[in-house]
């Protein structure tokens, strides 16, 4: 097994969240967050029992919530900065 394949197996699946805000003037704010690892791949999912599935799904859910929170923070921060720039232009 190559190093790349080995790393791929230990990282699990990858989740990406992409958020885009289009302002009324056409300005686009876009952010992307990736959740590397933590998300079980098909081979890592334990479907042998209810407890196994729940533990595997818990890993997925935790990674998804973490990525969702990160993208919300990033897009909100960028949005507020853009609003501040536009407000500053209006006042000058």
Secondary structure by P-SEA (a helix, b strand, c coil): ccaaaaaaaaacbbbbbbbbbbccccbbbbbbbbbccccccccccccccaaaaaaaaaaaaaaaaaaaaaaaaaaaaaaaaaaaaaaaaaac
